[in-house]
Amino acid sequence: MITLRNKKWIKNITTEFWILIAILVVGAVLRLYNIEGYMTFLGDEGRDVIIVRRLLTEVHPPLIGPGTSIGNMYLGPMYYYMMAPALALAGFSPIGPAVEIAILGIITIWLIWYVGKTWFPSTSSGPSVVGLIAAGLYAISPTVIIYSRSSWNPNIMPFFALLSVFSIWKVWKQKKIGWLLVLGFSFAAVLQSHYIGLLLLPTIGIYWLLTWWKLKNKKEEIKKFMRYSLFAISLFTILMSPLFFFDIRHNWTVSKAIYTFFTVRQTTVSVRPWTAIPKTPEILETINTSLIGGKNEMAGQLTSIAMVGMVVFLVWIYFRKKKTPYPFSSLAILFLWFGFGLVGFGIYKQNIYDHYFGFLFVVPYLLMGALIASVLKDGKLGKILGGVILIYLVGVNLVQNPLRFHPNNQLPRAINVAKIIEVESKGERFNLAVIAERNYEDGYKYFLLKDNQPVVSIDAQIEDSITDQLFVVCELEKTKCNPTHNANASVANFGWSKIDSSWEVDGVIVYKLVHTK
């Protein structure tokens, strides 16, 4: 028999379900609509699909992933293996891996809701307000959307970072020891996405030690915990092993680069954590402006002030009343996670880009969800204030929504340029060069290789690598191209040349150069 109370519970659950579905639908539209037009497809993306295509067609398994911007440091190849099924199912179209990333982004929205619901349960039978607010704001964030619809190794980090931290929380809070295996897998994915994910390690380590301390006097439980910890480390090691084998075969190139990064610290990192303190407010504001503030500086500043106020208030009431509006354990893991990230960025001496925040992407949304939800519960005035804050954040994010702007059409452009070159090369061997500020040949080269065109990379030490024709794709203004005398290595190594013909294709100029006789 269904009582009145049960009917109310079913109604509330149904309400939460439909709100969540609406959030997921909005997130899906913002990530998948015209993805072929909005996705990034430049040299890095071209390089990745070239490697994954070789994996599929030539059974050439890579041992390393993409190189980093620092020295000879390389990531592991896990992302390439993740790309392979999507590229194959899409008939070798780069849209496949981009859609895969978009789907992972949609799953991340769901996971944020689930973690918010788990960490900040409703005090009544109503919906999880924290989870819904966090998921909703994450779904419409312009920065998150941009990184959720292009195939690039850092773009998997938000999902796996959240899964890593949630896994260690499950182990510590709920004694779900089997989640250590999930942690081993997800943390390997984080590190093979970007080494900045190492900043998750202190939080994971602290909660591992707290679990060990909690179980140390329980003989059977501690044995199981240590056994699963060993299994997790073994799984992590296996997933990282291709990079290790590459390092052995190449005279420890990666290890030496990592050693140099941490020891030659004039331009990389500082070993004094306290030097990060003066930079913390600026870094916090940068993160919040980029993520939850929708690139609006005022929103980023106000969000940062609200978060600091939230921390001060919660600490004050905790020590005064030993009670907080939400479980202190849930807030503590978020504060630690965010705190170590801020310190890490504070001691880092080089440029910080938006994708570096990948391991922190979800934190501001969960914190702001908790803050707004607590305000909403504080009577009529609280509902008004919380509603105003939420509407404001939704508004500043929607103003900068990427769909409001014209698509970059980088993928269609690469396809069309490749078609012109295929026709004009007339089946003869040719070289390829790109003149651009931040791009190189592989985005165009992929479609030429896919169509079995005889494109040859110039090697100055191999005379036969220089063909009779060089196609130069110039992405700059025509007056800045100067294709016969450009400093580009491929142009210079081609030798003395003249322009045979040229074409304008989707905003770029394609030149055909031949040798001067």
NUVEXVO-144195 format. One record per residue (C-alpha): x, y negated, z; residue number from 1. Coordinates in nm, 2 decimals, decimal comma, always signed. Layout:
BEGIN
<<X Y Z> NUM>
...
This chain:
BEGIN
<<+0,00 +0,00 +0,00> 1>
<<+0,14 -0,34 -0,10> 2>
<<+0,10 -0,59 +0,18> 3>
<<+0,08 -0,97 +0,13> 4>
<<+0,45 -1,00 +0,24> 5>
<<+0,55 -0,74 -0,02> 6>
<<+0,36 -0,93 -0,29> 7>
<<+0,55 -1,25 -0,19> 8>
<<+0,88 -1,07 -0,20> 9>
<<+0,80 -0,93 -0,55> 10>
<<+0,70 -1,28 -0,67> 11>
<<+1,02 -1,44 -0,55> 12>
<<+1,24 -1,17 -0,70> 13>
<<+1,05 -1,21 -1,03> 14>
<<+1,11 -1,59 -1,02> 15>
<<+1,48 -1,54 -0,96> 16>
<<+1,49 -1,28 -1,24> 17>
<<+1,33 -1,52 -1,49> 18>
<<+1,55 -1,81 -1,39> 19>
<<+1,86 -1,59 -1,43> 20>
<<+1,74 -1,47 -1,77> 21>
<<+1,69 -1,83 -1,88> 22>
<<+2,04 -1,92 -1,76> 23>
<<+2,19 -1,63 -1,95> 24>
<<+1,99 -1,71 -2,27> 25>
<<+2,12 -2,07 -2,25> 26>
<<+2,47 -1,95 -2,19> 27>
<<+2,45 -1,71 -2,49> 28>
<<+2,31 -1,98 -2,73> 29>
<<+2,59 -2,22 -2,63> 30>
<<+2,85 -1,96 -2,69> 31>
<<+2,72 -1,77 -2,99> 32>
<<+2,55 -2,04 -3,20> 33>
<<+2,75 -2,09 -3,52> 34>
<<+3,04 -1,93 -3,36> 35>
<<+3,22 -1,89 -3,69> 36>
<<+3,21 -2,27 -3,73> 37>
<<+3,30 -2,37 -3,37> 38>
<<+3,56 -2,11 -3,28> 39>
<<+3,93 -2,19 -3,28> 40>
<<+4,12 -2,02 -3,55> 41>
<<+4,48 -2,15 -3,59> 42>
<<+4,82 -1,99 -3,59> 43>
<<+4,80 -1,82 -3,25> 44>
<<+4,46 -1,66 -3,34> 45>
<<+4,59 -1,56 -3,68> 46>
<<+4,90 -1,40 -3,52> 47>
<<+4,68 -1,20 -3,29> 48>
<<+4,46 -1,06 -3,56> 49>
<<+4,76 -0,97 -3,78> 50>
<<+4,90 -0,77 -3,49> 51>
<<+4,57 -0,60 -3,41> 52>
<<+4,51 -0,52 -3,78> 53>
<<+4,85 -0,35 -3,79> 54>
<<+4,75 -0,15 -3,48> 55>
<<+4,43 -0,03 -3,66> 56>
<<+4,55 +0,02 -4,01> 57>
<<+4,92 +0,13 -3,96> 58>
<<+4,88 +0,28 -3,61> 59>
<<+5,15 +0,04 -3,49> 60>
<<+5,08 +0,00 -3,11> 61>
<<+5,24 -0,32 -2,97> 62>
<<+5,43 -0,30 -2,65> 63>
<<+5,41 -0,67 -2,58> 64>
<<+5,14 -0,94 -2,60> 65>
<<+5,17 -1,30 -2,70> 66>
<<+5,47 -1,50 -2,61> 67>
<<+5,44 -1,78 -2,35> 68>
<<+5,54 -2,14 -2,41> 69>
<<+5,84 -2,10 -2,18> 70>
<<+6,15 -1,92 -2,30> 71>
<<+6,14 -1,56 -2,40> 72>
<<+5,86 -1,46 -2,16> 73>
<<+5,59 -1,23 -2,31> 74>
<<+5,26 -1,11 -2,17> 75>
<<+5,15 -0,75 -2,17> 76>
<<+4,96 -0,62 -2,48> 77>
<<+4,63 -0,53 -2,30> 78>
<<+4,44 -0,81 -2,48> 79>
<<+4,54 -0,68 -2,82> 80>
<<+4,39 -0,34 -2,73> 81>
<<+4,08 -0,51 -2,60> 82>
<<+4,05 -0,69 -2,94> 83>
<<+4,09 -0,38 -3,15> 84>
<<+3,73 -0,23 -3,13> 85>
<<+3,57 -0,57 -3,19> 86>
<<+3,79 -0,64 -3,49> 87>
<<+3,73 -0,30 -3,63> 88>
<<+3,35 -0,32 -3,58> 89>
<<+3,35 -0,66 -3,75> 90>
<<+3,51 -0,53 -4,06> 91>
<<+3,84 -0,70 -3,97> 92>
<<+3,67 -1,04 -3,95> 93>
<<+3,82 -1,26 -3,67> 94>
<<+3,46 -1,34 -3,57> 95>
<<+3,44 -1,00 -3,40> 96>
<<+3,69 -1,07 -3,12> 97>
<<+3,55 -1,42 -3,08> 98>
<<+3,20 -1,27 -3,02> 99>
<<+3,36 -1,02 -2,78> 100>
<<+3,49 -1,31 -2,58> 101>
<<+3,15 -1,49 -2,59> 102>
<<+2,98 -1,17 -2,46> 103>
<<+3,24 -1,15 -2,18> 104>
<<+3,16 -1,51 -2,10> 105>
<<+2,80 -1,43 -2,07> 106>
<<+2,88 -1,14 -1,84> 107>
<<+3,09 -1,38 -1,63> 108>
<<+2,78 -1,60 -1,59> 109>
<<+2,59 -1,29 -1,45> 110>
<<+2,88 -1,19 -1,23> 111>
<<+2,89 -1,55 -1,08> 112>
<<+2,52 -1,51 -0,99> 113>
<<+2,58 -1,17 -0,84> 114>
<<+2,88 -1,28 -0,64> 115>
<<+2,70 -1,59 -0,52> 116>
<<+2,40 -1,38 -0,42> 117>
<<+2,62 -1,14 -0,24> 118>
<<+2,84 -1,39 -0,06> 119>
<<+2,57 -1,65 +0,01> 120>
<<+2,25 -1,45 +0,07> 121>
<<+1,93 -1,63 +0,11> 122>
<<+1,81 -1,66 +0,47> 123>
<<+1,45 -1,58 +0,35> 124>
<<+1,31 -1,35 +0,10> 125>
<<+1,35 -1,62 -0,17> 126>
<<+1,60 -1,63 -0,46> 127>
<<+1,97 -1,67 -0,42> 128>
<<+1,99 -2,05 -0,47> 129>
<<+2,38 -2,05 -0,45> 130>
<<+2,41 -1,79 -0,72> 131>
<<+2,16 -1,95 -0,96> 132>
<<+2,31 -2,30 -0,92> 133>
<<+2,67 -2,18 -0,97> 134>
<<+2,57 -1,96 -1,27> 135>
<<+2,37 -2,24 -1,43> 136>
<<+2,64 -2,50 -1,40> 137>
<<+2,90 -2,26 -1,53> 138>
<<+2,67 -2,17 -1,83> 139>
<<+2,66 -2,53 -1,95> 140>
<<+3,02 -2,65 -1,87> 141>
<<+3,18 -2,79 -2,19> 142>
<<+3,53 -2,67 -2,10> 143>
<<+3,41 -2,32 -2,02> 144>
<<+3,20 -2,30 -2,34> 145>
<<+3,50 -2,39 -2,55> 146>
<<+3,71 -2,12 -2,40> 147>
<<+3,43 -1,87 -2,41> 148>
<<+3,38 -1,86 -2,79> 149>
<<+3,73 -1,81 -2,92> 150>
<<+3,96 -1,51 -2,92> 151>
<<+4,26 -1,60 -2,71> 152>
<<+4,43 -1,41 -2,43> 153>
<<+4,37 -1,67 -2,15> 154>
<<+4,00 -1,66 -2,22> 155>
<<+3,95 -1,33 -2,05> 156>
<<+4,10 -1,46 -1,72> 157>
<<+3,78 -1,61 -1,55> 158>
<<+3,60 -1,27 -1,56> 159>
<<+3,89 -1,06 -1,44> 160>
<<+4,00 -1,32 -1,18> 161>
<<+3,66 -1,32 -1,02> 162>
<<+3,64 -0,94 -1,04> 163>
<<+3,98 -0,91 -0,87> 164>
<<+3,88 -1,14 -0,58> 165>
<<+3,54 -0,98 -0,54> 166>
<<+3,70 -0,64 -0,54> 167>
<<+3,93 -0,71 -0,25> 168>
<<+3,64 -0,87 -0,06> 169>
<<+3,44 -0,55 -0,11> 170>
<<+3,73 -0,36 +0,03> 171>
<<+3,78 -0,59 +0,33> 172>
<<+3,42 -0,68 +0,42> 173>
<<+3,23 -0,37 +0,32> 174>
<<+3,50 -0,10 +0,35> 175>
<<+3,44 +0,00 -0,01> 176>
<<+3,79 +0,14 -0,06> 177>
<<+3,72 +0,27 -0,41> 178>
<<+3,71 -0,09 -0,52> 179>
<<+4,09 -0,10 -0,50> 180>
<<+4,10 +0,08 -0,83> 181>
<<+3,89 -0,20 -0,98> 182>
<<+4,13 -0,44 -0,83> 183>
<<+4,43 -0,26 -0,99> 184>
<<+4,27 -0,27 -1,33> 185>
<<+4,14 -0,63 -1,31> 186>
<<+4,46 -0,78 -1,17> 187>
<<+4,66 -0,62 -1,45> 188>
<<+4,42 -0,78 -1,70> 189>
<<+4,47 -1,12 -1,52> 190>
<<+4,85 -1,10 -1,55> 191>
<<+4,83 -0,99 -1,91> 192>
<<+4,61 -1,29 -1,98> 193>
<<+4,85 -1,55 -1,84> 194>
<<+5,12 -1,54 -1,57> 195>
<<+4,95 -1,83 -1,39> 196>
<<+4,73 -1,55 -1,25> 197>
<<+5,01 -1,47 -1,01> 198>
<<+4,86 -1,75 -0,79> 199>
<<+4,58 -1,50 -0,71> 200>
<<+4,83 -1,27 -0,54> 201>
<<+4,85 -1,45 -0,20> 202>
<<+4,47 -1,43 -0,16> 203>
<<+4,47 -1,07 -0,26> 204>
<<+4,76 -0,99 -0,03> 205>
<<+4,61 -1,16 +0,27> 206>
<<+4,29 -0,97 +0,24> 207>
<<+4,47 -0,64 +0,18> 208>
<<+4,66 -0,71 +0,51> 209>
<<+4,34 -0,80 +0,69> 210>
<<+4,19 -0,47 +0,58> 211>
<<+4,49 -0,28 +0,69> 212>
<<+4,47 -0,45 +1,03> 213>
<<+4,10 -0,37 +1,06> 214>
<<+4,16 +0,00 +0,99> 215>
<<+4,49 +0,06 +1,15> 216>
<<+4,35 +0,24 +1,45> 217>
<<+4,11 +0,45 +1,25> 218>
<<+4,32 +0,74 +1,13> 219>
<<+4,11 +0,88 +0,86> 220>
<<+4,00 +0,55 +0,72> 221>
<<+4,36 +0,41 +0,71> 222>
<<+4,48 +0,72 +0,53> 223>
<<+4,21 +0,68 +0,27> 224>
<<+4,29 +0,31 +0,24> 225>
<<+4,66 +0,37 +0,19> 226>
<<+4,60 +0,65 -0,06> 227>
<<+4,37 +0,43 -0,27> 228>
<<+4,61 +0,15 -0,25> 229>
<<+4,88 +0,38 -0,40> 230>
<<+4,63 +0,48 -0,67> 231>
<<+4,56 +0,11 -0,75> 232>
<<+4,93 +0,02 -0,77> 233>
<<+4,98 +0,32 -0,99> 234>
<<+4,70 +0,21 -1,22> 235>
<<+4,84 -0,14 -1,23> 236>
<<+5,19 -0,01 -1,31> 237>
<<+5,06 +0,21 -1,59> 238>
<<+4,87 -0,08 -1,75> 239>
<<+5,18 -0,30 -1,72> 240>
<<+5,42 -0,03 -1,84> 241>
<<+5,43 -0,11 -2,21> 242>
<<+5,59 -0,45 -2,13> 243>
<<+5,84 -0,27 -1,90> 244>
<<+5,94 -0,03 -2,18> 245>
<<+5,98 -0,32 -2,42> 246>
<<+6,20 -0,49 -2,17> 247>
<<+6,42 -0,18 -2,14> 248>
<<+6,46 -0,15 -2,51> 249>
<<+6,54 -0,52 -2,55> 250>
<<+6,81 -0,58 -2,29> 251>
<<+6,57 -0,70 -2,02> 252>
<<+6,47 -1,01 -2,22> 253>
<<+6,14 -1,07 -2,03> 254>
<<+6,30 -1,01 -1,69> 255>
<<+6,58 -1,25 -1,76> 256>
<<+6,33 -1,52 -1,88> 257>
<<+6,12 -1,48 -1,56> 258>
<<+6,44 -1,49 -1,35> 259>
<<+6,55 -1,81 -1,52> 260>
<<+6,20 -1,96 -1,48> 261>
<<+6,21 -1,92 -1,10> 262>
<<+6,58 -2,00 -1,04> 263>
<<+6,65 -2,28 -1,28> 264>
<<+6,39 -2,50 -1,11> 265>
<<+6,48 -2,85 -1,23> 266>
<<+6,20 -2,85 -1,49> 267>
<<+5,98 -2,55 -1,38> 268>
<<+5,88 -2,51 -1,02> 269>
<<+5,97 -2,64 -0,68> 270>
<<+6,04 -2,39 -0,39> 271>
<<+5,92 -2,64 -0,14> 272>
<<+5,54 -2,59 -0,10> 273>
<<+5,50 -2,91 +0,10> 274>
<<+5,59 -3,12 -0,21> 275>
<<+5,25 -3,02 -0,34> 276>
<<+5,06 -3,21 -0,07> 277>
<<+5,08 -3,56 -0,22> 278>
<<+4,97 -3,42 -0,56> 279>
<<+4,67 -3,22 -0,42> 280>
<<+4,40 -3,50 -0,45> 281>
<<+4,49 -3,57 -0,81> 282>
<<+4,50 -3,20 -0,91> 283>
<<+4,17 -3,13 -0,73> 284>
<<+4,01 -3,42 -0,92> 285>
<<+4,16 -3,30 -1,25> 286>
<<+4,02 -2,95 -1,20> 287>
<<+3,68 -3,08 -1,10> 288>
<<+3,67 -3,33 -1,39> 289>
<<+3,76 -3,06 -1,64> 290>
<<+3,52 -2,80 -1,51> 291>
<<+3,22 -2,89 -1,30> 292>
<<+3,23 -3,27 -1,40> 293>
<<+3,19 -3,20 -1,77> 294>
<<+3,50 -3,42 -1,85> 295>
<<+3,33 -3,71 -1,68> 296>
<<+3,59 -3,88 -1,45> 297>
<<+3,34 -4,02 -1,21> 298>
<<+3,17 -3,69 -1,17> 299>
<<+3,50 -3,53 -1,11> 300>
<<+3,58 -3,78 -0,84> 301>
<<+3,25 -3,75 -0,67> 302>
<<+3,26 -3,37 -0,68> 303>
<<+3,61 -3,37 -0,52> 304>
<<+3,50 -3,61 -0,24> 305>
<<+3,19 -3,38 -0,18> 306>
<<+3,41 -3,07 -0,16> 307>
<<+3,65 -3,23 +0,08> 308>
<<+3,36 -3,35 +0,29> 309>
<<+3,22 -3,00 +0,28> 310>
<<+3,54 -2,85 +0,41> 311>
<<+3,57 -3,10 +0,69> 312>
<<+3,21 -3,06 +0,80> 313>
<<+3,21 -2,68 +0,79> 314>
<<+3,53 -2,66 +0,99> 315>
<<+3,39 -2,91 +1,25> 316>
<<+3,06 -2,72 +1,30> 317>
<<+3,24 -2,39 +1,30> 318>
<<+3,47 -2,48 +1,59> 319>
<<+3,19 -2,67 +1,76> 320>
<<+2,91 -2,42 +1,73> 321>
<<+3,09 -2,11 +1,59> 322>
<<+2,83 -2,10 +1,32> 323>
<<+2,81 -2,22 +0,96> 324>
<<+2,52 -2,25 +0,71> 325>
<<+2,68 -1,96 +0,52> 326>
<<+2,90 -1,67 +0,62> 327>
<<+3,24 -1,81 +0,71> 328>
<<+3,41 -1,51 +0,55> 329>
<<+3,26 -1,61 +0,21> 330>
<<+3,36 -1,97 +0,24> 331>
<<+3,71 -1,87 +0,37> 332>
<<+3,80 -1,66 +0,06> 333>
<<+3,69 -1,94 -0,17> 334>
<<+3,90 -2,20 +0,03> 335>
<<+4,20 -1,97 +0,02> 336>
<<+4,16 -1,90 -0,35> 337>
<<+4,13 -2,27 -0,43> 338>
<<+4,39 -2,37 -0,19> 339>
<<+4,67 -2,15 -0,32> 340>
<<+4,58 -2,26 -0,67> 341>
<<+4,62 -2,63 -0,57> 342>
<<+4,95 -2,56 -0,41> 343>
<<+5,07 -2,36 -0,72> 344>
<<+4,98 -2,64 -0,95> 345>
<<+5,14 -2,89 -0,71> 346>
<<+5,48 -2,72 -0,73> 347>
<<+5,46 -2,67 -1,10> 348>
<<+5,66 -2,94 -1,28> 349>
<<+5,55 -2,90 -1,64> 350>
<<+5,23 -3,00 -1,82> 351>
<<+4,91 -2,84 -1,69> 352>
<<+4,64 -2,76 -1,95> 353>
<<+4,28 -2,67 -1,91> 354>
<<+4,33 -2,30 -1,98> 355>
<<+4,57 -2,28 -1,69> 356>
<<+4,27 -2,32 -1,46> 357>
<<+4,13 -1,98 -1,59> 358>
<<+4,19 -1,80 -1,26> 359>
<<+4,01 -2,08 -1,08> 360>
<<+3,73 -2,14 -1,33> 361>
<<+3,45 -1,99 -1,11> 362>
<<+3,55 -2,14 -0,77> 363>
<<+3,42 -2,50 -0,81> 364>
<<+3,09 -2,37 -0,93> 365>
<<+3,04 -2,14 -0,63> 366>
<<+3,15 -2,41 -0,39> 367>
<<+2,92 -2,67 -0,54> 368>
<<+2,64 -2,41 -0,55> 369>
<<+2,69 -2,36 -0,18> 370>
<<+2,70 -2,73 -0,11> 371>
<<+2,39 -2,82 -0,31> 372>
<<+2,20 -2,52 -0,17> 373>
<<+2,28 -2,63 +0,19> 374>
<<+2,16 -2,98 +0,11> 375>
<<+1,84 -2,86 -0,05> 376>
<<+1,75 -2,67 +0,27> 377>
<<+1,78 -2,99 +0,49> 378>
<<+1,42 -3,11 +0,47> 379>
<<+1,24 -3,34 +0,22> 380>
<<+1,53 -3,58 +0,20> 381>
<<+1,77 -3,30 +0,15> 382>
<<+1,56 -3,17 -0,14> 383>
<<+1,56 -3,51 -0,30> 384>
<<+1,94 -3,56 -0,26> 385>
<<+2,02 -3,20 -0,37> 386>
<<+1,80 -3,24 -0,67> 387>
<<+1,96 -3,57 -0,77> 388>
<<+2,31 -3,41 -0,74> 389>
<<+2,21 -3,11 -0,95> 390>
<<+2,03 -3,32 -1,22> 391>
<<+2,34 -3,55 -1,24> 392>
<<+2,58 -3,26 -1,29> 393>
<<+2,36 -3,10 -1,55> 394>
<<+2,33 -3,43 -1,73> 395>
<<+2,70 -3,51 -1,75> 396>
<<+2,77 -3,16 -1,87> 397>
<<+2,50 -3,17 -2,14> 398>
<<+2,62 -3,51 -2,26> 399>
<<+2,96 -3,34 -2,35> 400>
<<+2,80 -3,02 -2,48> 401>
<<+3,02 -2,90 -2,77> 402>
<<+2,72 -2,83 -2,99> 403>
<<+2,66 -3,20 -3,01> 404>
<<+2,97 -3,24 -3,21> 405>
<<+3,05 -3,13 -3,56> 406>
<<+3,21 -2,78 -3,59> 407>
<<+3,58 -2,77 -3,66> 408>
<<+3,53 -2,50 -3,94> 409>
<<+3,88 -2,37 -3,89> 410>
<<+3,79 -2,02 -3,98> 411>
<<+3,60 -2,10 -4,31> 412>
<<+3,88 -2,34 -4,40> 413>
<<+4,14 -2,06 -4,36> 414>
<<+3,93 -1,83 -4,57> 415>
<<+3,89 -2,09 -4,85> 416>
<<+4,25 -2,19 -4,85> 417>
<<+4,35 -1,82 -4,88> 418>
<<+4,12 -1,78 -5,18> 419>
<<+4,28 -2,07 -5,36> 420>
<<+4,63 -1,93 -5,30> 421>
<<+4,52 -1,58 -5,41> 422>
<<+4,39 -1,72 -5,74> 423>
<<+4,68 -1,95 -5,81> 424>
<<+4,96 -1,71 -5,71> 425>
<<+4,84 -1,49 -6,00> 426>
<<+4,94 -1,17 -5,82> 427>
<<+5,31 -1,27 -5,80> 428>
<<+5,52 -1,28 -5,48> 429>
<<+5,50 -1,61 -5,30> 430>
<<+5,61 -1,79 -4,98> 431>
<<+5,38 -1,98 -4,75> 432>
<<+5,43 -2,29 -4,52> 433>
<<+5,21 -2,51 -4,31> 434>
<<+5,27 -2,88 -4,24> 435>
<<+5,07 -2,97 -3,93> 436>
<<+5,10 -3,12 -3,58> 437>
<<+5,00 -2,81 -3,39> 438>
<<+4,96 -2,52 -3,63> 439>
<<+5,15 -2,26 -3,83> 440>
<<+5,11 -2,01 -4,11> 441>
<<+4,95 -1,71 -3,95> 442>
<<+4,59 -1,84 -3,95> 443>
<<+4,60 -1,85 -4,34> 444>
<<+4,84 -1,56 -4,37> 445>
<<+4,60 -1,32 -4,21> 446>
<<+4,35 -1,34 -4,49> 447>
<<+4,62 -1,31 -4,75> 448>
<<+4,75 -0,99 -4,58> 449>
<<+4,40 -0,86 -4,54> 450>
<<+4,35 -0,89 -4,92> 451>
<<+4,69 -0,72 -4,98> 452>
<<+4,84 -1,03 -5,13> 453>
<<+5,23 -1,03 -5,17> 454>
<<+5,30 -1,31 -4,93> 455>
<<+5,66 -1,31 -4,81> 456>
<<+5,81 -1,47 -4,50> 457>
<<+6,13 -1,66 -4,58> 458>
<<+6,44 -1,55 -4,40> 459>
<<+6,73 -1,77 -4,47> 460>
<<+6,97 -1,48 -4,44> 461>
<<+6,78 -1,26 -4,69> 462>
<<+6,80 -1,40 -5,04> 463>
<<+6,53 -1,18 -5,18> 464>
<<+6,28 -1,33 -4,93> 465>
<<+6,28 -1,65 -5,13> 466>
<<+6,03 -1,62 -5,41> 467>
<<+5,96 -1,83 -5,72> 468>
<<+5,67 -2,02 -5,57> 469>
<<+5,59 -2,17 -5,23> 470>
<<+5,24 -2,27 -5,13> 471>
<<+5,24 -2,55 -4,87> 472>
<<+4,92 -2,62 -4,67> 473>
<<+4,93 -2,98 -4,54> 474>
<<+4,69 -3,06 -4,26> 475>
<<+4,81 -3,42 -4,22> 476>
<<+4,72 -3,73 -4,41> 477>
<<+4,84 -3,72 -4,77> 478>
<<+5,09 -3,99 -4,72> 479>
<<+5,26 -3,79 -4,44> 480>
<<+5,28 -3,46 -4,63> 481>
<<+5,59 -3,50 -4,85> 482>
<<+5,59 -3,12 -4,92> 483>
<<+5,92 -3,11 -5,12> 484>
<<+6,13 -3,28 -4,84> 485>
<<+5,95 -3,18 -4,52> 486>
<<+6,15 -3,06 -4,23> 487>
<<+5,95 -2,74 -4,20> 488>
<<+6,19 -2,45 -4,20> 489>
<<+6,01 -2,26 -4,48> 490>
<<+6,01 -2,57 -4,70> 491>
<<+6,38 -2,64 -4,63> 492>
<<+6,48 -2,28 -4,69> 493>
<<+6,29 -2,26 -5,01> 494>
<<+6,54 -2,50 -5,16> 495>
<<+6,52 -2,78 -5,41> 496>
<<+6,16 -2,79 -5,54> 497>
<<+5,90 -2,99 -5,72> 498>
<<+5,52 -3,00 -5,70> 499>
<<+5,36 -2,78 -5,97> 500>
<<+5,00 -2,85 -5,87> 501>
<<+4,78 -2,93 -5,57> 502>
<<+4,42 -2,89 -5,45> 503>
<<+4,21 -3,04 -5,17> 504>
<<+4,03 -2,77 -4,97> 505>
<<+3,81 -2,85 -4,67> 506>
<<+4,01 -3,15 -4,56> 507>
<<+4,36 -3,01 -4,62> 508>
<<+4,59 -3,02 -4,92> 509>
<<+4,74 -2,71 -5,08> 510>
<<+5,05 -2,77 -5,28> 511>
<<+5,22 -2,52 -5,51> 512>
<<+5,59 -2,58 -5,53> 513>
<<+5,84 -2,42 -5,77> 514>
<<+6,21 -2,44 -5,79> 515>
<<+6,38 -2,74 -5,96> 516>
<<+6,58 -2,61 -6,25> 517>
